[in-house]
Amino acid sequence: MSRAYWNEEIETISREALEVYQLKQLKEQLTESYTKSPYYKQSFDKANVKPEDLQSLEDLIKFPILTKHDVRERQDVAPIIGDLCVKGEEAVVFISSSSGSTGVPTASPFSKRDFDEFQDVESRLFWQAGMRPTDRYIHALNFSLFVGGPDVIGAQNLGALCIWAGTLPADRLLFIIQQYQPTVIWTTPSYAWYLGETAKQKGINPATDLAINKIIVAGEPGGSIPATREAIEDLWDAEVFDFYGISDIFGACAAACEAHDGLHMAEDHILVEVVDEKTGLPVKEGERGEMLLTTLRKEVRPMIRFRTGDIVTYTDEKCSCGRTLKRIKMVGRIDDMFIAGGVNVFPSDIEHVTRKFESLTGEYRVNVIEEQHITKFTVEVEKRLNDETDTKELKEKVAYEIKMQLGVKPKEIIILEEGTLPRATHKAKRLQDLRQKA
Ligand SMILES: [Zn+2]
């Protein structure tokens, strides 16, 4: 009989015991940072805090926040790994490099122990998603510089048969999937959808002709939006598991379990804070806030209170799967948020709605516009080819549902023909900001 957990002791630990462990680790990580990293010495001194000021986990709020900008800047000061590091390059065995979509790429360094622990966390999260040694796993993520590339080793260490596919064109990937009949795949939600639709066009039914029964997704909130998840699940006749990763820490830091009610964070390695993005004060369980992450065991580069730019909600309640580790729910990237009618709007809020309509393909795009200094938005959706619903009626229904979801009405719903919006092969671009930049 197969065991339920990869690491039962950690995954079902009581919150009290976990916090005792986290506090011990955090003290060590802060002391290392302060005594060995020029950056942290300087930033703690500037904020007038010392590692000894941390007596409880709540005291972490006294310590300065670390931004992506800081990481980039300190990399320039001390190339190539930056002076946030507490060990020199001789301790480093691996670096991943961020995509650089918002500036110069930053290197994320790992010691041998960091890397091995990273992979053990990946094995745990794969196990949690139901992967077993009998599975065939196809890793369809980018291997070039990307921190998600090596995650395949976690699947291999778990005992699964691993196929290192990387990012292949859909035709080629489908050919490989037909040939080897893997049972588990990892890709983005948009690509899972695109790949399934492409298969259908080629006369392959992903639900019956392919063996995939689990789809791991990450990189977009879709995997945790029930309507999106169900649409992908129906297309493939497979269960979708949402994962969360960040290049500065691990390829995956959190993952869904069979309950699909939030992603369990690897809290023995990563301390989670969820704060109001303006005041920096902690928000309550269930409220939206920006996630800050602090590493608890990183040997080369500790990350203390790193701003992820991800808006989440969290709960510490024990999950029905038996795990006690904190669960987060992704709302969206702070960069994709805009304010309309006094409401914070994320594309994922709109996705919740557009995926509910049978008449629509599920593809959508949000356009942010400005009229007389007032921010408004329009939503483009696609009507299915042979759908007979009246377009005017459909527009009104979609607008109404969005108003119910957000509390603010879109200026217009634009109904397009099926196949008009660009299909994503990696991360879907759902937001167009058409406002005049000052
Ligand atoms: Zn669970």
Residues whose N, C-alpha, C, O or C-beta is under 5 A from the ligand:
A	BS01	ZN	C257 A259 C319 C321 R323
